[in-house]
Amino acid sequence: MPPVDQIVDTAYDVTTQLFGPDSGIPWWAWGLVVLILFWKVLLPERKTAADRDAAMVAAMTGEGGGKKGKKKKKK
């Protein structure tokens, strides 16, 4: 058997043992792992009203490093 076929067969066996119907790990445990990994993406931190207001004022006045399209002149 060529090495590539052996690697593919081994990967298939491992994947089947981890995620297949005869797996020792239930589906909800994998769901919990995914939820924990993406917790910050799914539920970002809430900002206070003062933080939102400061960000809005900074965006309106052009402060805060949000300057797009402006380049510094070289001397």
FENWO-V295239 format. One record per backbone hydrogen bond with DSSP energy under -1.0 kcal/mol. CO is the residue of the C=O (numbers start at 1). NH is the residue of the N-H. If there is no record, write none. Layout:
BEGIN
CO | NH
CO | NH
END
This chain:
BEGIN
2 | 6
3 | 7
4 | 8
5 | 9
6 | 10
7 | 11
8 | 12
9 | 13
10 | 14
11 | 15
12 | 16
13 | 17
14 | 18
15 | 19
16 | 20
20 | 23
26 | 30
27 | 31
28 | 32
29 | 33
30 | 34
31 | 35
32 | 36
33 | 37
34 | 38
38 | 42
39 | 43
48 | 52
49 | 53
50 | 54
51 | 55
52 | 56
53 | 57
54 | 58
55 | 59
56 | 60
57 | 61
58 | 63
END
